[in-house]
């Protein structure tokens, strides 16, 4: 009796595979809205220590799908690849590195990155 169970498990994925094939037309219709979501996944970061390099700053957010960084002194705008990662990156608010004088301030950007 243990042998029929694996056969049943193999049949189930085949049934599941038919569902995604019906969805590509929907997902292609959703691509403009998903592009808007990507554009809105921008964080504003303040209180960046002058000793922290751009690559060092980026490395703090690499786990959140960091895509683009634009820095101006102690402030930066950082884009991430998904709304979920943006929520995760917001957890870095009040992060204080070992050699940082002030804790980082991380918030959703009020305006998008330019350039």
ROLUMRO-765134 format. One record per atom (N, C-alpha, C, O): residue number from 1; residue in three letters; atom name; x, y, z. Coordinates in Angstrom, 2 decimals, padded with zeros to 5 digits. Layout:
# residues N
R, NUM, ALA, CA, X, Y, Z
...
END
This chain:
# residues 115
R, 1, UNK, N, 000.80, -001.22, 000.00
R, 1, UNK, CA, 000.00, 000.00, 000.00
R, 1, UNK, C, 000.84, 001.29, 000.00
R, 1, UNK, O, 000.30, 002.32, -000.40
R, 2, UNK, N, 002.10, 001.29, 000.41
R, 2, UNK, CA, 002.86, 002.55, 000.35
R, 2, UNK, C, 003.10, 003.03, -001.10
R, 2, UNK, O, 003.27, 004.22, -001.32
R, 3, UNK, N, 003.10, 002.11, -002.08
R, 3, UNK, CA, 003.42, 002.51, -003.45
R, 3, UNK, C, 002.32, 003.37, -004.09
R, 3, UNK, O, 002.68, 004.33, -004.79
R, 4, UNK, N, 001.03, 003.11, -003.91
R, 4, UNK, CA, 000.02, 003.96, -004.56
R, 4, UNK, C, 000.06, 005.41, -004.09
R, 4, UNK, O, -000.31, 006.31, -004.85
R, 5, UNK, N, 000.50, 005.66, -002.87
R, 5, UNK, CA, 000.53, 007.04, -002.37
R, 5, UNK, C, 001.48, 007.93, -003.18
R, 5, UNK, O, 001.08, 009.04, -003.54
R, 6, UNK, N, 002.71, 007.51, -003.49
R, 6, UNK, CA, 003.56, 008.37, -004.33
R, 6, UNK, C, 002.93, 008.65, -005.70
R, 6, UNK, O, 003.10, 009.75, -006.25
R, 7, UNK, N, 002.21, 007.68, -006.27
R, 7, UNK, CA, 001.57, 007.91, -007.56
R, 7, UNK, C, 000.52, 009.01, -007.44
R, 7, UNK, O, 000.39, 009.85, -008.34
R, 8, UNK, N, -000.22, 009.01, -006.36
R, 8, UNK, CA, -001.23, 010.06, -006.15
R, 8, UNK, C, -000.55, 011.42, -006.02
R, 8, UNK, O, -001.06, 012.42, -006.53
R, 9, UNK, N, 000.58, 011.47, -005.35
R, 9, UNK, CA, 001.30, 012.73, -005.17
R, 9, UNK, C, 001.82, 013.24, -006.52
R, 9, UNK, O, 001.88, 014.45, -006.74
R, 10, UNK, N, 002.20, 012.34, -007.41
R, 10, UNK, CA, 002.68, 012.75, -008.72
R, 10, UNK, C, 001.54, 013.32, -009.57
R, 10, UNK, O, 001.76, 014.22, -010.38
R, 11, UNK, N, 000.35, 012.82, -009.40
R, 11, UNK, CA, -000.78, 013.29, -010.18
R, 11, UNK, C, -001.19, 014.70, -009.73
R, 11, UNK, O, -001.61, 015.51, -010.56
R, 12, UNK, N, -001.07, 014.99, -008.46
R, 12, UNK, CA, -001.49, 016.30, -007.96
R, 12, UNK, C, -000.72, 017.46, -008.60
R, 12, UNK, O, -001.35, 018.43, -009.00
R, 13, UNK, N, 000.62, 017.41, -008.72
R, 13, UNK, CA, 001.31, 018.53, -009.36
R, 13, UNK, C, 000.85, 018.76, -010.80
R, 13, UNK, O, 000.82, 019.90, -011.26
R, 14, UNK, N, 000.50, 017.69, -011.52
R, 14, UNK, CA, 000.03, 017.86, -012.89
R, 14, UNK, C, -001.24, 018.70, -012.91
R, 14, UNK, O, -001.42, 019.54, -013.79
R, 15, UNK, N, -002.11, 018.47, -011.95
R, 15, UNK, CA, -003.34, 019.26, -011.89
R, 15, UNK, C, -003.02, 020.71, -011.55
R, 15, UNK, O, -003.64, 021.63, -012.09
R, 16, UNK, N, -002.06, 020.92, -010.68
R, 16, UNK, CA, -001.68, 022.28, -010.29
R, 16, UNK, C, -001.05, 023.01, -011.47
R, 16, UNK, O, -001.24, 024.21, -011.63
R, 17, UNK, N, -000.29, 022.29, -012.31
R, 17, UNK, CA, 000.38, 022.91, -013.45
R, 17, UNK, C, -000.60, 023.51, -014.45
R, 17, UNK, O, -000.27, 024.46, -015.15
R, 18, UNK, N, -001.80, 022.96, -014.53
R, 18, UNK, CA, -002.76, 023.50, -015.48
R, 18, UNK, C, -003.24, 024.89, -015.06
R, 18, UNK, O, -003.65, 025.68, -015.91
R, 19, UNK, N, -003.19, 025.19, -013.76
R, 19, UNK, CA, -003.64, 026.51, -013.29
R, 19, UNK, C, -002.74, 027.64, -013.78
R, 19, UNK, O, -003.25, 028.62, -014.32
R, 20, UNK, N, -001.41, 027.56, -013.62
R, 20, UNK, CA, -000.58, 028.67, -014.09
R, 20, UNK, C, -000.71, 028.93, -015.59
R, 20, UNK, O, -000.56, 030.07, -016.04
R, 21, UNK, N, -000.98, 027.89, -016.38
R, 21, UNK, CA, -001.08, 028.10, -017.82
R, 21, UNK, C, -002.27, 028.98, -018.17
R, 21, UNK, O, -002.30, 029.59, -019.24
R, 22, UNK, N, -003.24, 029.05, -017.29
R, 22, UNK, CA, -004.40, 029.92, -017.52
R, 22, UNK, C, -004.11, 031.35, -017.07
R, 22, UNK, O, -004.85, 032.27, -017.43
R, 23, UNK, N, -003.07, 031.54, -016.30
R, 23, UNK, CA, -002.83, 032.84, -015.70
R, 23, UNK, C, -001.91, 033.79, -016.48
R, 23, UNK, O, -001.97, 034.99, -016.22
R, 24, UNK, N, -001.06, 033.33, -017.41
R, 24, UNK, CA, -000.16, 034.30, -018.05
R, 24, UNK, C, -000.85, 035.51, -018.65
R, 24, UNK, O, -000.31, 036.61, -018.59
R, 25, UNK, N, -002.03, 035.33, -019.24
R, 25, UNK, CA, -002.72, 036.48, -019.82
R, 25, UNK, C, -003.08, 037.47, -018.72
R, 25, UNK, O, -003.02, 038.68, -018.93
R, 26, UNK, N, -003.45, 036.96, -017.54
R, 26, UNK, CA, -003.77, 037.85, -016.43
R, 26, UNK, C, -002.51, 038.56, -015.94
R, 26, UNK, O, -002.53, 039.76, -015.68
R, 27, UNK, N, -001.41, 037.82, -015.81
R, 27, UNK, CA, -000.19, 038.43, -015.28
R, 27, UNK, C, 000.36, 039.46, -016.25
R, 27, UNK, O, 000.94, 040.46, -015.82
R, 28, UNK, N, 000.20, 039.24, -017.57
R, 28, UNK, CA, 000.68, 040.24, -018.52
R, 28, UNK, C, -000.18, 041.50, -018.44
R, 28, UNK, O, 000.31, 042.60, -018.69
R, 29, UNK, N, -001.45, 041.33, -018.10
R, 29, UNK, CA, -002.31, 042.50, -017.92
R, 29, UNK, C, -001.93, 043.24, -016.64
R, 29, UNK, O, -002.11, 044.45, -016.54
R, 30, UNK, N, -001.40, 042.51, -015.68
R, 30, UNK, CA, -001.04, 043.12, -014.40
R, 30, UNK, C, 000.34, 043.76, -014.44
R, 30, UNK, O, 000.71, 044.48, -013.51
R, 31, UNK, N, 001.10, 043.53, -015.50
R, 31, UNK, CA, 002.47, 044.04, -015.52
R, 31, UNK, C, 002.56, 045.56, -015.38
R, 31, UNK, O, 003.49, 046.03, -014.72
R, 32, UNK, N, 001.66, 046.35, -015.97
R, 32, UNK, CA, 001.76, 047.80, -015.72
R, 32, UNK, C, 001.61, 048.13, -014.23
R, 32, UNK, O, 002.32, 049.00, -013.72
R, 33, UNK, N, 000.69, 047.46, -013.54
R, 33, UNK, CA, 000.52, 047.76, -012.11
R, 33, UNK, C, 001.74, 047.26, -011.32
R, 33, UNK, O, 002.13, 047.90, -010.35
R, 34, UNK, N, 002.33, 046.15, -011.73
R, 34, UNK, CA, 003.51, 045.67, -011.02
R, 34, UNK, C, 004.70, 046.60, -011.27
R, 34, UNK, O, 005.56, 046.75, -010.42
R, 35, UNK, N, 004.73, 047.22, -012.46
R, 35, UNK, CA, 005.79, 048.20, -012.72
R, 35, UNK, C, 005.61, 049.42, -011.82
R, 35, UNK, O, 006.58, 049.98, -011.33
R, 36, UNK, N, 004.36, 049.82, -011.60
R, 36, UNK, CA, 004.10, 050.94, -010.69
R, 36, UNK, C, 004.58, 050.57, -009.29
R, 36, UNK, O, 005.17, 051.40, -008.59
R, 37, UNK, N, 004.31, 049.32, -008.89
R, 37, UNK, CA, 004.73, 048.89, -007.56
R, 37, UNK, C, 006.25, 048.99, -007.44
R, 37, UNK, O, 006.77, 049.44, -006.42
R, 38, UNK, N, 006.97, 048.58, -008.48
R, 38, UNK, CA, 008.43, 048.64, -008.44
R, 38, UNK, C, 008.89, 050.09, -008.29
R, 38, UNK, O, 009.83, 050.36, -007.54
R, 39, UNK, N, 008.26, 051.01, -008.99
R, 39, UNK, CA, 008.65, 052.41, -008.91
R, 39, UNK, C, 008.37, 052.97, -007.52
R, 39, UNK, O, 009.08, 053.87, -007.06
R, 40, UNK, N, 007.37, 052.44, -006.85
R, 40, UNK, CA, 007.01, 052.95, -005.53
R, 40, UNK, C, 007.84, 052.31, -004.41
R, 40, UNK, O, 007.69, 052.69, -003.25
R, 41, UNK, N, 008.70, 051.38, -004.74
R, 41, UNK, CA, 009.51, 050.69, -003.73
R, 41, UNK, C, 010.80, 051.46, -003.48
R, 41, UNK, O, 011.90, 050.91, -003.61
R, 42, UNK, N, 010.65, 052.72, -003.11
R, 42, UNK, CA, 011.81, 053.57, -002.85
R, 42, UNK, C, 011.80, 053.99, -001.40
R, 42, UNK, O, 010.78, 054.42, -000.86
R, 43, UNK, N, 012.96, 053.86, -000.79
R, 43, UNK, CA, 013.13, 054.24, 000.61
R, 43, UNK, C, 013.94, 055.52, 000.72
R, 43, UNK, O, 014.83, 055.77, -000.10
R, 44, UNK, N, 013.64, 056.31, 001.71
R, 44, UNK, CA, 014.45, 057.48, 002.04
R, 44, UNK, C, 015.21, 057.15, 003.30
R, 44, UNK, O, 014.63, 056.71, 004.30
R, 45, UNK, N, 016.53, 057.35, 003.26
R, 45, UNK, CA, 017.38, 057.03, 004.41
R, 45, UNK, C, 018.08, 058.30, 004.84
R, 45, UNK, O, 018.67, 059.00, 004.01
R, 46, UNK, N, 018.03, 058.61, 006.13
R, 46, UNK, CA, 018.69, 059.80, 006.66
R, 46, UNK, C, 019.61, 059.41, 007.81
R, 46, UNK, O, 019.61, 058.26, 008.27
R, 47, UNK, N, 020.40, 060.37, 008.26
R, 47, UNK, CA, 021.38, 060.18, 009.35
R, 47, UNK, C, 022.47, 059.19, 008.96
R, 47, UNK, O, 022.95, 058.42, 009.80
R, 48, UNK, N, 022.86, 059.20, 007.70
R, 48, UNK, CA, 023.93, 058.29, 007.26
R, 48, UNK, C, 025.27, 058.85, 007.73
R, 48, UNK, O, 025.61, 060.00, 007.44
R, 49, UNK, N, 026.02, 058.04, 008.42
R, 49, UNK, CA, 027.33, 058.45, 008.91
R, 49, UNK, C, 028.24, 058.76, 007.73
R, 49, UNK, O, 028.28, 057.98, 006.77
R, 50, UNK, N, 028.98, 059.87, 007.78
R, 50, UNK, CA, 029.88, 060.21, 006.66
R, 50, UNK, C, 030.95, 059.15, 006.41
R, 50, UNK, O, 031.46, 059.03, 005.29
R, 51, UNK, N, 031.30, 058.38, 007.44
R, 51, UNK, CA, 032.31, 057.33, 007.28
R, 51, UNK, C, 031.78, 056.12, 006.52
R, 51, UNK, O, 032.55, 055.31, 006.01
R, 52, UNK, N, 030.45, 056.00, 006.43
R, 52, UNK, CA, 029.85, 054.85, 005.76
R, 52, UNK, C, 029.87, 055.08, 004.25
R, 52, UNK, O, 029.28, 056.04, 003.75
R, 53, UNK, N, 030.55, 054.20, 003.53
R, 53, UNK, CA, 030.65, 054.34, 002.08
R, 53, UNK, C, 029.33, 053.94, 001.42
R, 53, UNK, O, 028.47, 053.34, 002.05
R, 54, UNK, N, 029.19, 054.29, 000.15
R, 54, UNK, CA, 028.00, 053.89, -000.61
R, 54, UNK, C, 027.87, 052.37, -000.65
R, 54, UNK, O, 026.79, 051.83, -000.47
R, 55, UNK, N, 029.00, 051.69, -000.88
R, 55, UNK, CA, 028.95, 050.23, -000.94
R, 55, UNK, C, 028.62, 049.64, 000.43
R, 55, UNK, O, 027.93, 048.63, 000.52
R, 56, UNK, N, 029.10, 050.27, 001.48
R, 56, UNK, CA, 028.77, 049.83, 002.83
R, 56, UNK, C, 027.29, 050.00, 003.13
R, 56, UNK, O, 026.66, 049.14, 003.74
R, 57, UNK, N, 026.75, 051.14, 002.68
R, 57, UNK, CA, 025.32, 051.40, 002.88
R, 57, UNK, C, 024.49, 050.40, 002.09
R, 57, UNK, O, 023.51, 049.85, 002.59
R, 58, UNK, N, 024.91, 050.16, 000.85
R, 58, UNK, CA, 024.19, 049.21, 000.00
R, 58, UNK, C, 024.23, 047.81, 000.62
R, 58, UNK, O, 023.24, 047.07, 000.56
R, 59, UNK, N, 025.36, 047.44, 001.21
R, 59, UNK, CA, 025.49, 046.11, 001.79
R, 59, UNK, C, 024.52, 045.90, 002.97
R, 59, UNK, O, 024.12, 044.77, 003.26
R, 60, UNK, N, 024.14, 046.99, 003.64
R, 60, UNK, CA, 023.17, 046.87, 004.73
R, 60, UNK, C, 021.79, 046.48, 004.20
R, 60, UNK, O, 021.01, 045.85, 004.91
R, 61, UNK, N, 021.51, 046.85, 002.94
R, 61, UNK, CA, 020.18, 046.63, 002.38
R, 61, UNK, C, 020.16, 045.57, 001.28
R, 61, UNK, O, 019.12, 045.35, 000.66
R, 62, UNK, N, 021.29, 044.91, 001.02
R, 62, UNK, CA, 021.35, 043.93, -000.07
R, 62, UNK, C, 020.38, 042.78, 000.16
R, 62, UNK, O, 019.84, 042.22, -000.79
R, 63, UNK, N, 020.14, 042.43, 001.42
R, 63, UNK, CA, 019.22, 041.32, 001.72
R, 63, UNK, C, 017.77, 041.67, 001.38
R, 63, UNK, O, 016.91, 040.80, 001.32
R, 64, UNK, N, 017.51, 042.97, 001.14
R, 64, UNK, CA, 016.14, 043.40, 000.82
R, 64, UNK, C, 015.98, 043.69, -000.67
R, 64, UNK, O, 015.06, 044.42, -001.06
R, 65, UNK, N, 016.85, 043.14, -001.50
R, 65, UNK, CA, 016.70, 043.32, -002.95
R, 65, UNK, C, 017.06, 044.73, -003.40
R, 65, UNK, O, 016.41, 045.28, -004.29
R, 66, UNK, N, 018.09, 045.30, -002.80
R, 66, UNK, CA, 018.55, 046.65, -003.16
R, 66, UNK, C, 018.89, 046.70, -004.64
R, 66, UNK, O, 019.68, 045.90, -005.14
R, 67, UNK, N, 018.28, 047.66, -005.35
R, 67, UNK, CA, 018.53, 047.78, -006.79
R, 67, UNK, C, 019.34, 049.02, -007.14
R, 67, UNK, O, 020.31, 048.94, -007.90
R, 68, UNK, N, 018.96, 050.15, -006.60
R, 68, UNK, CA, 019.61, 051.40, -006.99
R, 68, UNK, C, 019.74, 052.29, -005.77
R, 68, UNK, O, 018.83, 052.39, -004.95
R, 69, UNK, N, 020.88, 052.94, -005.66
R, 69, UNK, CA, 021.15, 053.83, -004.54
R, 69, UNK, C, 021.57, 055.19, -005.08
R, 69, UNK, O, 022.43, 055.27, -005.95
R, 70, UNK, N, 020.95, 056.23, -004.57
R, 70, UNK, CA, 021.36, 057.59, -004.91
R, 70, UNK, C, 021.58, 058.33, -003.60
R, 70, UNK, O, 020.65, 058.51, -002.82
R, 71, UNK, N, 022.82, 058.74, -003.38
R, 71, UNK, CA, 023.17, 059.34, -002.09
R, 71, UNK, C, 023.55, 060.80, -002.25
R, 71, UNK, O, 024.15, 061.21, -003.24
R, 72, UNK, N, 023.17, 061.56, -001.25
R, 72, UNK, CA, 023.56, 062.97, -001.18
R, 72, UNK, C, 023.92, 063.28, 000.26
R, 72, UNK, O, 023.05, 063.58, 001.08
R, 73, UNK, N, 025.20, 063.21, 000.57
R, 73, UNK, CA, 025.67, 063.48, 001.93
R, 73, UNK, C, 025.14, 062.47, 002.93
R, 73, UNK, O, 025.41, 061.27, 002.82
R, 74, UNK, N, 024.37, 062.95, 003.92
R, 74, UNK, CA, 023.88, 062.06, 004.96
R, 74, UNK, C, 022.50, 061.49, 004.64
R, 74, UNK, O, 021.88, 060.85, 005.48
R, 75, UNK, N, 022.03, 061.72, 003.39
R, 75, UNK, CA, 020.73, 061.20, 002.96
R, 75, UNK, C, 020.90, 060.33, 001.73
R, 75, UNK, O, 021.87, 060.47, 000.98
R, 76, UNK, N, 019.95, 059.41, 001.53
R, 76, UNK, CA, 020.00, 058.56, 000.34
R, 76, UNK, C, 018.60, 058.09, -000.03
R, 76, UNK, O, 017.71, 058.02, 000.81
R, 77, UNK, N, 018.45, 057.78, -001.30
R, 77, UNK, CA, 017.23, 057.15, -001.80
R, 77, UNK, C, 017.64, 055.78, -002.30
R, 77, UNK, O, 018.63, 055.65, -003.02
R, 78, UNK, N, 016.89, 054.78, -001.91
R, 78, UNK, CA, 017.25, 053.41, -002.24
R, 78, UNK, C, 016.02, 052.71, -002.80
R, 78, UNK, O, 014.96, 052.71, -002.17
R, 79, UNK, N, 016.16, 052.11, -003.98
R, 79, UNK, CA, 015.04, 051.34, -004.53
R, 79, UNK, C, 015.27, 049.86, -004.26
R, 79, UNK, O, 016.40, 049.36, -004.36
R, 80, UNK, N, 014.19, 049.16, -003.93
R, 80, UNK, CA, 014.23, 047.72, -003.71
R, 80, UNK, C, 013.28, 047.06, -004.70
R, 80, UNK, O, 012.47, 047.73, -005.33
R, 81, UNK, N, 013.38, 045.74, -004.84
R, 81, UNK, CA, 012.71, 045.05, -005.94
R, 81, UNK, C, 011.27, 044.63, -005.69
R, 81, UNK, O, 010.62, 044.12, -006.61
R, 82, UNK, N, 010.74, 044.81, -004.47
R, 82, UNK, CA, 009.35, 044.40, -004.23
R, 82, UNK, C, 008.79, 045.11, -003.00
R, 82, UNK, O, 009.54, 045.52, -002.12
R, 83, UNK, N, 007.46, 045.25, -002.94
R, 83, UNK, CA, 006.85, 045.84, -001.74
R, 83, UNK, C, 007.17, 045.05, -000.47
R, 83, UNK, O, 007.33, 045.63, 000.60
R, 84, UNK, N, 007.27, 043.72, -000.62
R, 84, UNK, CA, 007.61, 042.89, 000.55
R, 84, UNK, C, 009.00, 043.22, 001.08
R, 84, UNK, O, 009.20, 043.34, 002.29
R, 85, UNK, N, 009.96, 043.38, 000.16
R, 85, UNK, CA, 011.32, 043.74, 000.58
R, 85, UNK, C, 011.36, 045.15, 001.16
R, 85, UNK, O, 012.15, 045.43, 002.06
R, 86, UNK, N, 010.51, 046.02, 000.65
R, 86, UNK, CA, 010.47, 047.38, 001.19
R, 86, UNK, C, 010.03, 047.34, 002.65
R, 86, UNK, O, 010.60, 048.03, 003.50
R, 87, UNK, N, 009.02, 046.53, 002.94
R, 87, UNK, CA, 008.57, 046.38, 004.32
R, 87, UNK, C, 009.70, 045.85, 005.20
R, 87, UNK, O, 009.89, 046.30, 006.33
R, 88, UNK, N, 010.45, 044.88, 004.67
R, 88, UNK, CA, 011.58, 044.34, 005.42
R, 88, UNK, C, 012.65, 045.38, 005.68
R, 88, UNK, O, 013.21, 045.46, 006.77
R, 89, UNK, N, 012.93, 046.20, 004.65
R, 89, UNK, CA, 013.97, 047.22, 004.77
R, 89, UNK, C, 013.58, 048.30, 005.79
R, 89, UNK, O, 014.44, 048.92, 006.41
R, 90, UNK, N, 012.28, 048.52, 005.94
R, 90, UNK, CA, 011.83, 049.51, 006.93
R, 90, UNK, C, 012.21, 049.10, 008.35
R, 90, UNK, O, 012.25, 049.94, 009.25
R, 91, UNK, N, 012.49, 047.81, 008.55
R, 91, UNK, CA, 012.93, 047.34, 009.86
R, 91, UNK, C, 014.32, 047.88, 010.22
R, 91, UNK, O, 014.74, 047.81, 011.37
R, 92, UNK, N, 015.03, 048.41, 009.22
R, 92, UNK, CA, 016.35, 048.98, 009.47
R, 92, UNK, C, 016.26, 050.38, 010.09
R, 92, UNK, O, 017.28, 050.97, 010.44
R, 93, UNK, N, 015.04, 050.91, 010.24
R, 93, UNK, CA, 014.88, 052.20, 010.91
R, 93, UNK, C, 015.46, 052.09, 012.32
R, 93, UNK, O, 015.23, 051.12, 013.03
R, 94, UNK, N, 016.20, 053.11, 012.70
R, 94, UNK, CA, 016.89, 053.18, 014.01
R, 94, UNK, C, 018.06, 052.21, 014.12
R, 94, UNK, O, 018.58, 051.99, 015.22
R, 95, UNK, N, 018.50, 051.62, 012.99
R, 95, UNK, CA, 019.69, 050.77, 013.02
R, 95, UNK, C, 020.92, 051.63, 013.30
R, 95, UNK, O, 021.08, 052.71, 012.72
R, 96, UNK, N, 021.77, 051.14, 014.17
R, 96, UNK, CA, 023.00, 051.86, 014.49
R, 96, UNK, C, 024.17, 050.90, 014.36
R, 96, UNK, O, 024.29, 049.95, 015.13
R, 97, UNK, N, 025.03, 051.15, 013.40
R, 97, UNK, CA, 026.20, 050.30, 013.18
R, 97, UNK, C, 027.24, 050.53, 014.27
R, 97, UNK, O, 027.11, 051.44, 015.08
R, 98, UNK, N, 028.27, 049.69, 014.29
R, 98, UNK, CA, 029.27, 049.75, 015.36
R, 98, UNK, C, 030.01, 051.09, 015.43
R, 98, UNK, O, 030.37, 051.53, 016.52
R, 99, UNK, N, 030.24, 051.74, 014.28
R, 99, UNK, CA, 030.99, 053.00, 014.29
R, 99, UNK, C, 030.12, 054.20, 013.92
R, 99, UNK, O, 030.64, 055.25, 013.55
R, 100, UNK, N, 028.81, 054.04, 014.02
R, 100, UNK, CA, 027.91, 055.13, 013.63
R, 100, UNK, C, 027.56, 055.98, 014.84
R, 100, UNK, O, 027.27, 055.47, 015.92
R, 101, UNK, N, 027.57, 057.30, 014.64
R, 101, UNK, CA, 027.20, 058.21, 015.71
R, 101, UNK, C, 025.69, 058.24, 015.93
R, 101, UNK, O, 025.23, 058.26, 017.08
R, 102, UNK, N, 024.93, 058.24, 014.85
R, 102, UNK, CA, 023.47, 058.33, 014.96
R, 102, UNK, C, 022.83, 057.13, 014.29
R, 102, UNK, O, 023.39, 056.53, 013.37
R, 103, UNK, N, 021.62, 056.78, 014.76
R, 103, UNK, CA, 020.88, 055.67, 014.16
R, 103, UNK, C, 020.30, 056.12, 012.82
R, 103, UNK, O, 019.90, 057.27, 012.66
R, 104, UNK, N, 020.26, 055.19, 011.87
R, 104, UNK, CA, 019.66, 055.47, 010.57
R, 104, UNK, C, 018.18, 055.74, 010.71
R, 104, UNK, O, 017.51, 055.15, 011.56
R, 105, UNK, N, 017.67, 056.62, 009.89
R, 105, UNK, CA, 016.23, 056.83, 009.77
R, 105, UNK, C, 015.83, 056.30, 008.40
R, 105, UNK, O, 016.33, 056.77, 007.38
R, 106, UNK, N, 014.94, 055.33, 008.38
R, 106, UNK, CA, 014.50, 054.70, 007.12
R, 106, UNK, C, 012.98, 054.85, 007.03
R, 106, UNK, O, 012.26, 054.48, 007.96
R, 107, UNK, N, 012.51, 055.38, 005.90
R, 107, UNK, CA, 011.08, 055.58, 005.71
R, 107, UNK, C, 010.75, 055.47, 004.23
R, 107, UNK, O, 011.64, 055.61, 003.39
R, 108, UNK, N, 009.49, 055.21, 003.89
R, 108, UNK, CA, 009.12, 055.23, 002.46
R, 108, UNK, C, 009.39, 056.62, 001.90
R, 108, UNK, O, 009.06, 057.63, 002.53
R, 109, UNK, N, 009.97, 056.67, 000.71
R, 109, UNK, CA, 010.29, 057.96, 000.08
R, 109, UNK, C, 009.00, 058.66, -000.33
R, 109, UNK, O, 008.06, 058.02, -000.80
R, 110, UNK, N, 008.95, 059.97, -000.14
R, 110, UNK, CA, 007.79, 060.76, -000.54
R, 110, UNK, C, 007.81, 061.04, -002.03
R, 110, UNK, O, 006.77, 061.31, -002.63
R, 111, UNK, N, 009.01, 060.99, -002.62
R, 111, UNK, CA, 009.12, 061.19, -004.07
R, 111, UNK, C, 010.06, 060.14, -004.63
R, 111, UNK, O, 010.88, 059.57, -003.90
R, 112, UNK, N, 009.93, 059.88, -005.92
R, 112, UNK, CA, 010.76, 058.85, -006.55
R, 112, UNK, C, 012.16, 059.39, -006.84
R, 112, UNK, O, 012.38, 060.60, -006.89
R, 113, UNK, N, 013.09, 058.47, -007.01
R, 113, UNK, CA, 014.45, 058.81, -007.41
R, 113, UNK, C, 014.44, 059.39, -008.81
R, 113, UNK, O, 013.68, 058.94, -009.67
R, 114, UNK, N, 015.27, 060.36, -009.04
R, 114, UNK, CA, 015.42, 060.91, -010.39
R, 114, UNK, C, 016.81, 060.61, -010.89
R, 114, UNK, O, 017.78, 060.69, -010.14
R, 115, UNK, N, 016.90, 060.26, -012.17
R, 115, UNK, CA, 018.19, 060.02, -012.77
R, 115, UNK, C, 018.76, 058.67, -012.52
R, 115, UNK, O, 019.86, 058.37, -012.99
END
